[in-house]
Amino acid sequence: MRKLYFLLLMLVCMSADAADKQTFSFVERDGKQLFLDHYTADSIQGLRPCVIFVFGGGFAVGKRDSKGYLPYFEYLCKNGIDVVSIDYRLAFSHAYDDYGWKKSKKGLVEKFKTSVQWAAEDLLAATAFVLDNAESWSVDTSRVVVCGSSAGAITCLQAENMICNADKATEILPSGFNYAGVISFAGAIFSTKGKPKWQHHPCPVMMFHGNSDNNVPYRKASLFGIGFYGSALITEQLKEMGASYYFYSAQYRDHRMALEPMWQNRGEIMEFLREAVFEKRTLQIEKTVTDLSKPKTKTKFSLKDYLSHDYAS
């Protein structure tokens, strides 16, 4: 996964005029500072929306300022949207060596749980920092969106689910706060208690996912209710709840959907932000795309397939 991930980042990378960037430390974890980069376009006056971005990399690798993401950040800034790209603790680093499938399934599950929990907690801390600085940054606190790729998308969906369930970790946020929207590039929610629960309606959620993704489950990968619940299943839940969502389902596409939408689907992203987030229209949109020029590929995987493919290398 890591080789593919960084190859795709290089393919995404292209020349772009740099937005203004400032770097801040937003929290200390175990004696180590976590940082965020705040990108903005000075030419945009007044209060601006803000997208908090969470990078991918299997909770093991990745950087907030990877060059492949910068054109996407530039695009958002040019459209009047600030971007905040954050660090988070990479708890899964070396985890497969320590808790490989054949060695300890229980240890691997615990490491997954810790990795997702830590990442979500760090996203919430970064969110609190953005809200605390919103006035000086001219950020509109009612239009703060989270967006992530792969592990970052899992983190964003997990944090939103925690807010909706009043998880103790969300007490760091102002009372009644919720994100204005979530944008997930190949994400899922991790649960040890079966399908995700939603005590309250989530904010509008946009999800991109390929049904041949053997890194992050398109629908679910679980055993005895423990595992990852992906975009297709979350869509079913949101639809039944009457919540607002946009699901872009790419048939026979793999984990490249964790990156491709940042340059191929910008129009759909801006449509979602404009209509579902900024105009607050309750929309349920499902878009299924099949590229007939590409071969049909495997769409069903076992839990072992996901674990082995993600972290064996």
Secondary structure, DSSP 4 states (H G I P E B T S, - for coil): -HHHHHHHHHHH----PPPEEEEEEEEEETTEEEEEEEEE-TT--S-EEEEEEE--STTTS--TT-GGGHHHHHHHHHTT-EEEEE----TTTTHHHHS-TTT-HHHHHHHHHHHHHHHHHHHHHHHHHHHHTHHHHTEEEEEEEEEEETHHHHHHHHHHHHHHTT-GGGGGSPTT---SEEEEES-EEEESSSSPP-SSPPPPEEEEEETT-SSS-SSEEEETTEEEEEHHHHHHHHHHHT--EEEEEEET--GGGGTTHHHH-HHHHHHHIIIIIIS----EEEEEEE-TTS--------HHHHHHHHH--
